[in-house]
């Protein structure tokens, strides 16, 4: 596996992102052929209850920069990994090096090393496809979940026109414009500096193999390699009675309606103050990060015994 590592200077002086890097060596089920370095942010007291923020495609931990200081000021430990192929994490160069199962294995390896417990998961986009699998695999380590513009697809339902259009674009465009795609999926006008920050992990197209591959790893047919694993995960989630909050935005065509499904089938959703965040696009952390952070804090306080 040939791996690229984005030069450190690409991450210097990014607006709103003063955070020190942390790294872990991870692998899938201990396989040395899958070993690489995963980056994560880790802010706040180490003994404090952790809030785990999982990003999606094609963003990285920069997406949570508005939420991290709010969580830390409130006394929590704020943790945000960069998925493999994104941010400061290593980037295998071959698209065949990436699979849903490998992404999950890398994240699981990192999660186990940190030995996190009493976790509040905040997940969006692919952060849910991986984060919800973590919850299903080790439910005892999670105290609650905040799901925002995400789902755990099994390929048994049509993913919708918006996702299909995005999937096609991601495979056909000669240049994969990360910052521009963030702008297209937000309701606010991003500054040139912020768009450049989203581009920072990717000095050239060679660094974008993981970003290119992610859209076609989403299960959209019943026979997808991870479809059954996600069905099995749903069996656990349909018995998960710890607090679960849906905080979707009102202007995301990709995940619209998924919150209604989650609320109908996950026991922990019952009686929770689910909210629709107004004027937020797919990347609501960018549009309404402060609001999402405060909604999360209110939820944690209300559900802490």
Buried (B, 14 or more C-beta within 10 A) or exposed (E): EEBBEBEEEBBEEBEBBEBEBBBBEBBBEEEEEBBBBBBBBBBBEEEBBBBBBBBBBBBBBBBBBBBBBBBBEBEBBBBBBBBBBBBBBBBBBEBEBBBBBBBBBBBBBBBEEBEBEEBBBBBBBBBBBBBBBBBBBBBEBBBBBBBBBBBBBBBEEEBBEBBEEBBEEBEEEEEBBBBBBBBEBBBBEBEEEBBBBBBBBBEEEEBBBBBBBBBEBBBBEEEBEBBBBBBEBBEBBEEBEBBBBBBBBEBBBBBBEBBEEBBEEBEBBEEBEBBEBEEBBBBBBBBBBEBBBBBBBEBBEEBEE
